Amino acid sequence: MTEWQTSNRKGLYIRHAKRCGARHARRCSCEPSYRGKRRNPVTGQPEYSPTSKQRSEILTWLEGGHKATEAVRERRAAGPTFGELARRWRAGVENGSIAKRRGRGRYSPTTWRRYGHSLDYTLLPARSERFPLGEGFGDRVASHIEAADWQAFIDRCARRGLKRSTINNHMAAVNAIYSWAAYPTRRLVARNPAREVELPPGDEVKRLRIADPAEAAHLLAALDPEDALPYAIAFYGGPRRSELERLEWADVDLEAQLIHVRTSKSEAGTNRRAPFAAPLLPLLRAAFLRQGRPTGGRVLGATRVMNSRLPERADRAWDAHDPPLRRVTLHECRHTYASYLMAAGYTLREIMEYLGHSSLSATERYVKLLPQPAEGSPAERLNAYVARAAEHPGW
């Protein structure tokens, strides 16, 4: 006979004292001990309770496991949590098995950093001092989160002073996760509730600030050579900040006046070659000599454009100028480049290609019309074109 004996209650085991009559099929004459055996509600592996003299304690422990198992089954039947979906989606994006929402290649490093920030600091963790916007979405069943929950999150973000563009970045990550999870071959969720939300009114000033060639020259002359170079490249070549940060000497063709953008945030902008204007040439050559005629490496040297130090130095230099110069951002320099191309007679499709846009609508937002040099009226430009075409048939 084993030391522990089964009882009439499944999972309940009893142990009598050595001299107890129950060991010999007689009446119990001791105070027996009890323990229970059940399967872990989560792992399904066998587990034992602590030993107790109280039979009721072990019965309560067994009943708790039964209820926990039912709760786990209900929870599994409800579907994965938003945190589980986010972790699976993130792992798939990082290993390359999950493409962008529209299936056009992988997310760019800049877009992926933005999505990762939204997931790490706002959407998944519970609210705390470190995560002030955390809503605890990570532990909630994804299919149980309604559009009203996401709308409440957006409204709280707006009350905290976040801009519409920042809130939109957060929701872009949410939409990407739901779109992947709701794909017909997965059906991890039935729908995407985040599509039904309303973003706050736009509060950003439209980026229509551009500098004509004379103003651009004044702005660059007021800066130190190292600080002037990134602004000059953006003025006359139009790369994005992340593209400017990665630009190497091997990507610059001084003879053909072309900048080769090998990696971009979009597929349309990757591996493109954009022309740059002649005023950039002496600045590039001076930087090349200043860096000791390098055979490779970054064009900007030690200067970084992905933090706030460069614009802070530039703002101080422009404010100290007499008279003070109106500040310009690197993105507004890119707008300026697009406007220079338009004024120079490039077609909108050519400008789209040089800027690395995937649609003409995006390019149209960048371009602001500039007056033509020595043009008295808009008709003069048309007259000049007609005259040149007449002089050169078939041109």
N, C-alpha and C positions, 0 to 999 in steps of 0.2 A: 504494500500500500504506500502510495506517495505521501509526502508530507502535506502537500496542498491538495485538497479535494474539491471536486466540482460540487456545485449546489443546484437547486432547482431553478435558479435564476441564471440565464445565459451570461457568461462573462464574469460571474462572481465566484471567487475561490475562497475556501475556508481552511484554516489550519487549527487543529486542536492540540492541547497539551499532550505530552508523551504518555501520561498516565490516565488520560481521559477515556471514559468508556466508549465514546463515539468512535474511537479507533478500532474498537472490536464489536461494532454494530450494536452497541448498547446506548443507553441514554447519556447525553452530554453532561459531564460533571465539572466543566472548566469554563473559562471565559475565552472563547476562541478569537483568533485574529482573522481579518478579512483583507482581501485585495482584489482588484478588478483587472480585466484584460479587455482591450478594445483596439480597434484600428484607428490610427491617427486621422482626423478628419481631412487633413491637407495632403499628407504624404501617402496615406493608405497602409503604412507599415504598422505591425503590432506594437503596442506599448502597454506598460503595466502602471497601475496606480501605486502610491505609497501604501504601506501596510497600516491598517487602522483597527482598533477594537470596536469601532462603531460601524455596524453594518449599513446604517443609513448614509454615512459619508461615502461609502463605496458605491452605493446605488445612485446617489446624486452625481458622482463622477461619471458613472456609466451613462446616465441619462443625459448629462451635459455633452458627452461625446456624440450621442445619437442626434441631439438637436444641432450640434455643430456640423455634423455630417450633412444633415438636411440643409442647413444654411449654406454650406459650401456648394452643394449640388444646385441650390437655387441661384447662388451667385454665379456659378459656371454657366448655368442655363441662360442667365441674363446677358452674358457676353463679356468681353474683356473690358478692363478699365481704360480710361483715356491715357493714363500713364503707360499701361502695357502697349497700347497702340503706338504711342509716341516713341517708346524705346525700340519697338520692332521697326518702325519706320526709319528712325534715326540710324539704326544699325544697317538697314538696307541701303540707305543713301550713302553712308560712309564706305560700304564695301562695293558699291556700284551696281547693286542688283535692283535698285529702285530709281527710276528716272524722274525728271521734273514732272509737274502735274500734267502738262500737255505732251509728255513723252518725248521731249526734244533734248535728249542728252542729260548730262549730270548738272547738278547745281554748281554755280560758280563759287569759288572760295569766299567772295564777299557776300553773296546771298546766303551761303551756308552759315557764315559767322552770324549774320543777322537773325536767321531762323534759330540757331543754337542759343543765342542770347535770349530770345523770346521764350524758348522752352525752359531754359535753366533758371531764369530770374523772375518770371511772371506767371507762367501758365501751369507748371506742374507742382511746385512745392506748395505746402500750406503757408498761409500768411504768417510772417514773422518779421522781426526787426531787419533781418537780412533780406527777406523777400517781401517788401511792402505791398506788392500787388498780387502776391500768391493767393490763389483762390481755392487751393486744394483740389483742383480738377483731376490731378493724377490718380487719386484713390477712388474716384467716382466711376461707376459703370458708364462707358461712353454712350451707350444707347439711351441712358436715363438722363443725360444732360440735354436740356431743351434750349431752344433759341432764346427764351427769356433769360436763362442763366448766362448765356454769352452776352446778351444785351445788357444785363446788369453789370457784367464785368467791364464792358465798353464804357458804360456810363460812369463807373467808378474811376476808370482811367482818365476820362475827360474831366471829372471833378478834381482829380489830383493835378491837373494842368498838363497832361500829356497832349502833344500835338496829334492832329488827325493822321499824319503820315506815320508816326510812331505806333499809334493804335492799329493802323492798317497793317504794319509790319507784323505785329503780334498775331492778328487774325489771319494773315497770310500763312503762317505756320500751321494754325489750326485747320484752315481749309485744305492745306496740302495733306495733312494727316487723314482727315475725314475722306477726302477724295480717293486716297490710296485704299483706305479701309473699306469703302463702299463699292469698290470696283466689282463688276459682276462675277469675276472668278474668285473673289474672296468673300464678299458679303459679311464682313465682320461687324458692320453696322448697316442699317437699312437706308439711312439718308444722312445728309450733312446739315445739321441744324444751324451751323454758323453762316450759311448762305442767306438766312432770313433776317440777319441783323442790320441795323442802320448805324452807320458811322456818324460822328458829330460833324457839324458844319466845318468846312475848311477854314482854317485860321492862318494859313501861311501866305506870305506875300509872294506873288508870282515872280519867278526869276526872269525878269525881262531886262535886267541891268546888263548892258554891254558897253564896251569902250571902243570908240573909233580908233583908227591907227595912231593918230596924234596923241590921244589920251593914253593909249596903251604904252606908247613910248615914254611918256612922262612918268607913269606908274612904275615901269621897270627901272628907269634911271634913278628913282628915289630909293631903291633897295640895294643891299649888298649883293655882289655878284652871285654868291651861292644861293641867296634867297630869290634873286631875280630869275634864275634859270628855270625852276619849275613853273613859275607864272608865265614866262616867255614860251615854254613848250606848250602850255595849255592855251595861250593866246593864239599861237601860230600853227599848232599841230592838233589841238583838240582832244588829247587822250583823257580818259577818266582818271580820277585820283588813284585808284588801285592800279591802273595801267601805267600811270606815271611813276608810281612807286616801284614797279617791276622793270621799268625800261632800262635796257642795257645798251652799251656802245655797239654791240653787234647788231642791234635792231635799228640803228640810225644810218641811213645812206646819205652822206653829205653831198655827194656828187649829184644824185638824182633828186635830192631834197624829199626823201620819203622816210616815214616812221613805220616800222613793222611792229604791229601789235600781235604778239604771239598768243597771249592768253587774255581773255576778256570775261566779263560777267555773263555775256550772252553768246550763243553760238554764232549769231550774225556778226558779232564784233571780233571773234577769234580769228587770228591769222590774216588780218586785213592790213593793207598798206595805204597810208593816208599822206597826202602831200603837206609840206609845211612851207611857210612863207620865208622869203629871203632875210628879213630882219632877225630870224632865229639863227642863221648861219654863224655870224661872228660870235654870238654868245656861246654856241656849242663848241666852236673852235677854241675859244678862250678857256672854257671849262676843260676841254681835252688837254690843253697845255698845262693848266693849273693842276690837274690830277697826274701829271707826269707821263702823258701819252700812253694810257693804259691799253692793254690788248683785250681787255674784257672788263666786266664789272658794271655796277650801276652808273648810269649817266649822272644822277644827282649826288653821287658820292655819299657823304655822311648825312646829307639833308633828308629828312623824312617828311612826308606829306600826309600821313594817315593819323597824325595827332594834331593838337591845337597850337603847338609851339611856333610853327611857320607862320600861320595867319596872325598870331599875336605879335610877332616881330614885324611883319609887314604892316599891320595896323599902326604900330608905334612909329614906324618910319614915315608912313603917309600922313599921320597926324602932325608930325614934327616938321613936315615940309611947309614952306612959305610960298604961296598959300597952301593950306591943308588940302590933300587930295582925297577924293571920294573912294572909299575902299571897294575892292572887288574880290570875289571869292574864286577859287579855282574852278568851280562849276560854272560860274558866270563867265570865266575866261573861255570855257568850252562853248557856251552860248555865243560868245563873241566870234570864235573861230567859225562856227556855223554861219553866222551872219556875213563874215568876210567871204566865205565861199559863195553864198547867194549873190552878194554884190559883185563878185568876180565873174558871174555868169554861169556857174555850175548848176546843173539841173538838180531838182529835189532828190531824185533817185541817186545821183552821184553823192550828194551830201549825206544821204542815208547810209550809203556804203562806207564813206569815210568816217562817219561818227560811230558806226557799229550798231545801228538800229535795225530792228527786225520789221518795222512798219513805217510807212510815210507819216502816219498820224503822230508818232513820237517825234519825228524830225521836224514837223511843222511847228511844234511847241518851242523848238530851240531857236528858230530863225526870226530875226527882227530886221526889217528892211533898213538899209543904210543908203544915204544919198550917194549918187555917183559923182566922182571928181569932175569938176568943170562942167557940170550939167546944169543948164539954166532952167529946163522944164522937163517933165517926164517924156515929152514927145521927142526930145533930142536923142534919147537913147534909142528909140525906135528908128528915127531917121538915120542914125549912124549905122545901125545894123543893116538896114535896107541898102544904104550906099555901099557898104563893104561887100554885101552879097552881089550887088549889081556889077561891081568891079571885078569880082572873081566868080564867074559862073561855075556852078557845080561845087562850090565851097561848102 
